[in-house]
């Protein structure tokens, strides 16, 4: 059976995160999205740990369910945590984010006790610890070998293993002797599988995607689709451990079927640039200006596409020749963004939210049904002609994108400029 999972998100106890990121809010959002497994995020935070302990029921398979859950399609929870490691090594400051999974609240309690002796785990849902990525991995795996250690958003400049500001050029440089226990990496919003396929070092790891949500609407903007014998922590663990980006055994009982991806250009760090000066640069332009902002003359932030090019050990042409051997993926635009473009107002507006709820209710759809699964014929019964055309184009990749840079999201447009003006849209398209 296939299960959609988003394992990297935060709770209301993380800085700059929605107060609705709690068990009730995440359960409701997961149901609407069509997600079967949601990470808890932030399991080391004392207050959040208490909520998880008091307000979930143990399903006996390493997963939890919200006690107030009332719908059969409500998701279950898997214990997850992101840690920010900030430390000095080799005369350089290192900043790396790591996602940890755990098989039980008992294990979480031991991890929290151990990490609480190193730093203040109560200060933030995503605590900052002055320890290396290698030492963190060792400490967690010493507590339980059933935990997973996953480099988060592996390419983003400031807080990742391969980021342009990390100082690392390989997994082994970062994780040392525990590299052999790193079974997967997370793409992050600014890269997609095709970009990661250019780095041979990643071939034998599973590629996973998660939304890194700071609010419930962003759940599932990226996700991983698992094929499992049945839903359990051990089977998800096995699928991640045994799946490979390149050349997974098709006879695996538990494996990653495919990933659901943001268009990477929409990510905040896809291209290079300098946000303060509103300077966006392609990798080639960055090389020409020698990484110096043409306006203020300060160094620009080198983004993901350029960093992938730096570490690539395959050309795009070589990847293309063997693309069918890699774990597949599907790219999407969140439904709120699709509706927003069609109606011409912001995605958080009442108009968009009302239409979003109408589509899901009238069609008895989840968001992933609309974006990926349901036939255009079925969608025709609920969507407007403009919405249907937008979904069709999104599925085929017929879109226009201005890449994100230096912390600024990119912009994705489905309709061309001349198609975007009310009656002009309708007359042009239909």
Order of alpha helices (4+ residues) and beta strands (2+ residues): beta-alpha-beta-alpha-beta-beta-beta-beta-alpha-beta-alpha-beta-alpha-beta-alpha-beta-beta-alpha-beta-beta-beta-alpha-alpha-alpha-beta-alpha-alpha-alpha-alpha-beta-beta-alpha
